[in-house]
């Protein structure tokens, strides 16, 4: 059961207001799916996606694996949206939900980004670096929240941007001819996923700094905004 932080302290997701998302929320509630179960489903999808990405470096049909992994990452994002919507709509919010909001998310980030690092065209060092930055990005948000600010979900590399940075190249690599996927890097072995991981890590570092600076400014004004 997910904590309801209030409208001003929730991750801004425009899709919450779409008709299909509201209808899906009602459908999930009618089937008795709890917010926590939805969170776990999203984490499971991310774990499988990370494994499939890593498996592309083996002697396996990598295009098929990429085309399965990409929608699983999208399912992870959708689950993260619907767990909160179901909790609010069904009136099942609780403090336990905060744990199910955060821990599965961190596991999901690490699974997808490390998996992308081991994928064809990825780089393990870049995968672990991007995963560490992603965890640190969330940690800064949580630390500032504990210190007294509202949750800061700003980017440029928040969760949605991180996941889409992997979804898009994974889909491209699954569809595009091999001749359309050039390589770069010190040993000419960096493909699109390595570049995506660099973007995630770099954008995440900027996000860490911007969230820290913004949070410290808010805290320096004091509890009354002085």
C-alpha positions as CSV (number, residue, x, y, z in Angstrom):
1,X,0.0,0.0,0.0
2,X,1.5,3.2,-1.2
3,X,1.8,6.4,0.9
4,X,-0.1,9.3,-0.5
5,X,2.2,12.3,-0.3
6,X,-0.4,14.7,-1.5
7,X,-0.8,16.3,-4.9
8,X,2.1,18.7,-4.5
9,X,4.6,16.0,-3.5
10,X,3.9,13.4,-6.1
11,X,6.0,12.7,-9.1
12,X,4.6,14.7,-11.9
13,X,3.3,12.2,-14.5
14,X,0.9,13.8,-17.1
15,X,-0.4,10.3,-18.1
16,X,-2.2,10.1,-14.8
17,X,-4.9,12.4,-16.2
18,X,-5.5,10.4,-19.4
19,X,-8.6,8.4,-19.8
20,X,-6.8,5.1,-20.5
21,X,-4.8,5.4,-17.3
22,X,-7.8,6.1,-15.1
23,X,-9.7,3.2,-16.8
24,X,-6.7,0.9,-16.2
25,X,-6.6,2.0,-12.5
26,X,-10.2,1.0,-12.1
27,X,-9.6,-2.3,-13.8
28,X,-6.6,-3.1,-11.5
29,X,-8.7,-2.3,-8.5
30,X,-11.5,-4.5,-9.7
31,X,-9.1,-7.4,-10.0
32,X,-7.9,-6.9,-6.5
33,X,-4.3,-6.0,-7.2
34,X,-2.8,-4.1,-4.3
35,X,-0.4,-1.2,-4.8
36,X,2.4,-3.2,-3.3
37,X,1.8,-6.1,-5.7
38,X,1.9,-3.7,-8.6
39,X,5.3,-2.3,-7.3
40,X,6.7,-5.9,-7.1
41,X,5.4,-6.6,-10.6
42,X,7.2,-3.6,-11.9
43,X,10.4,-4.6,-10.2
44,X,10.1,-8.2,-11.6
45,X,9.7,-6.8,-15.1
46,X,12.9,-4.7,-14.6
47,X,14.9,-7.6,-13.3
48,X,13.9,-9.8,-16.3
49,X,14.6,-6.9,-18.7
50,X,18.1,-6.4,-17.2
51,X,18.7,-10.1,-17.5
52,X,17.6,-10.1,-21.2
53,X,19.8,-7.1,-21.9
54,X,22.8,-8.8,-20.4
55,X,22.0,-12.0,-22.3
56,X,22.4,-10.2,-25.7
57,X,26.2,-10.5,-25.2
58,X,25.8,-14.3,-25.3
59,X,25.4,-16.4,-28.4
60,X,21.6,-15.8,-28.4
61,X,19.2,-14.0,-30.8
62,X,19.9,-10.6,-29.4
63,X,17.3,-8.8,-31.5
64,X,14.5,-10.8,-29.9
65,X,15.9,-10.3,-26.5
66,X,16.1,-6.5,-27.0
67,X,12.6,-6.4,-28.4
68,X,11.3,-8.2,-25.3
69,X,13.4,-6.2,-22.8
70,X,12.2,-2.8,-24.0
71,X,8.5,-3.2,-23.3
72,X,9.4,-4.8,-20.0
73,X,11.2,-1.6,-19.0
74,X,8.1,0.3,-20.0
75,X,6.0,-2.0,-17.8
76,X,8.3,-1.1,-15.0
77,X,7.5,2.6,-15.5
78,X,3.8,1.9,-15.9
79,X,3.7,-0.1,-12.7
80,X,5.4,2.8,-10.9
81,X,2.6,5.0,-12.0
82,X,-0.3,2.7,-11.3
83,X,0.8,1.6,-7.8
84,X,0.2,5.2,-6.6
85,X,-2.9,5.7,-8.6
86,X,-4.4,2.4,-7.3
87,X,-3.5,3.4,-3.7
88,X,-5.1,6.8,-3.9
89,X,-8.2,5.6,-5.8
90,X,-8.8,2.6,-3.6
91,X,-8.0,4.4,-0.3
92,X,-5.3,1.9,0.6
93,X,-2.4,4.3,1.2
94,X,-0.1,3.6,4.1
95,X,3.4,4.3,5.4
96,X,4.4,0.8,4.3
97,X,3.9,2.0,0.8
98,X,6.9,4.3,1.0
99,X,9.1,1.3,1.3
100,X,7.5,-0.3,-1.7
101,X,7.9,2.9,-3.6
102,X,11.6,3.2,-3.0
103,X,13.3,-0.2,-2.7
104,X,11.8,-1.8,-5.8
105,X,12.6,1.3,-7.7
106,X,16.3,1.2,-6.7
107,X,16.5,-2.5,-7.6
108,X,14.9,-1.8,-10.9
109,X,17.3,1.0,-11.8
110,X,20.3,-1.1,-11.0
111,X,18.9,-4.2,-12.9
112,X,18.2,-2.3,-16.1
113,X,21.3,-0.1,-16.1
114,X,23.8,-2.9,-15.2
115,X,22.1,-5.2,-17.7
116,X,22.5,-2.6,-20.4
117,X,26.2,-2.3,-19.4
118,X,26.7,-6.0,-20.2
119,X,24.6,-5.9,-23.3
120,X,25.9,-5.9,-26.9
121,X,27.2,-2.4,-27.5
122,X,27.3,-1.6,-23.8
123,X,30.1,-1.4,-21.3
124,X,30.0,-2.9,-17.8
125,X,31.9,0.0,-16.2
126,X,29.5,2.4,-17.7
127,X,26.5,0.3,-16.6
128,X,27.7,0.2,-13.0
129,X,28.5,4.0,-13.1
130,X,25.0,4.8,-14.4
131,X,23.4,2.6,-11.8
132,X,25.4,4.3,-9.0
133,X,24.4,7.7,-10.2
134,X,20.8,6.7,-10.5
135,X,20.8,5.4,-6.9
136,X,22.5,8.6,-5.7
137,X,19.9,10.7,-7.6
138,X,17.1,9.1,-5.6
139,X,19.1,9.3,-2.4
140,X,19.5,13.1,-2.7
141,X,15.8,13.4,-3.2
142,X,15.0,11.2,-0.2
143,X,17.7,13.0,2.0
144,X,16.2,16.4,1.2
145,X,12.7,15.1,1.9
146,X,13.9,13.9,5.4
147,X,15.6,17.2,6.0
148,X,12.3,19.1,5.4
149,X,11.8,19.8,1.7
150,X,9.1,18.3,-0.6
151,X,10.2,15.5,-3.0
152,X,12.1,16.9,-5.9
153,X,11.6,14.8,-9.0
154,X,13.2,17.3,-11.4
155,X,15.6,16.2,-14.1
156,X,17.2,16.4,-16.5
157,X,17.7,12.7,-15.7
158,X,15.0,11.5,-13.5
159,X,13.6,8.0,-13.5
160,X,11.5,8.3,-16.7
161,X,14.4,9.8,-18.6
162,X,16.7,7.1,-17.4
163,X,14.5,4.3,-18.6
164,X,13.6,5.9,-21.9
165,X,17.3,6.4,-22.5
166,X,17.5,2.6,-22.5
167,X,14.2,1.7,-24.1
168,X,14.7,3.8,-27.3
169,X,18.2,2.4,-28.2
170,X,17.0,-1.2,-27.3
171,X,14.1,-0.9,-29.7
172,X,16.3,0.6,-32.4
173,X,18.9,-2.1,-32.0
174,X,16.2,-4.7,-32.2
175,X,14.8,-3.3,-35.5
176,X,17.6,-1.5,-37.4
177,X,20.0,-3.3,-39.7
178,X,23.4,-4.0,-38.2
179,X,25.0,-1.6,-40.7
180,X,23.0,1.2,-39.1
181,X,24.6,0.7,-35.7
182,X,28.1,2.1,-35.7
183,X,30.5,1.7,-32.8
184,X,32.8,4.1,-30.9
185,X,35.0,4.0,-27.9
186,X,38.7,3.3,-27.1
187,X,38.5,-0.2,-28.6
188,X,35.7,0.6,-31.0
189,X,33.3,-1.5,-29.0
190,X,30.9,1.1,-27.6
191,X,27.5,0.9,-29.3
192,X,24.3,2.8,-28.7
193,X,23.7,1.4,-25.3
194,X,27.2,2.6,-24.1
195,X,26.4,6.0,-25.4
196,X,23.0,5.8,-23.6
197,X,24.7,4.9,-20.3
198,X,27.0,7.9,-20.7
199,X,24.0,10.1,-21.2
200,X,22.3,8.6,-18.1
201,X,25.4,9.0,-15.9
202,X,26.1,12.5,-17.1
203,X,22.6,13.7,-16.9
204,X,22.2,12.0,-13.5
205,X,25.3,13.8,-12.2
206,X,23.7,17.1,-13.3
207,X,20.5,16.1,-11.6
208,X,22.2,15.3,-8.3
209,X,23.9,18.7,-8.3
210,X,20.7,20.6,-9.2
211,X,18.5,18.8,-6.7
212,X,21.1,19.3,-4.0
213,X,21.5,23.0,-4.7
214,X,17.7,23.5,-4.9
215,X,17.1,21.6,-1.7
216,X,19.7,23.5,0.3
217,X,18.3,26.8,-0.9
218,X,14.8,25.7,0.4
219,X,16.2,24.5,3.7
220,X,18.3,27.6,4.2
221,X,15.1,29.7,4.3
222,X,14.0,27.9,7.4
223,X,10.7,26.1,8.1
224,X,8.7,29.3,7.6
225,X,10.4,30.1,4.3
226,X,12.3,32.9,5.8
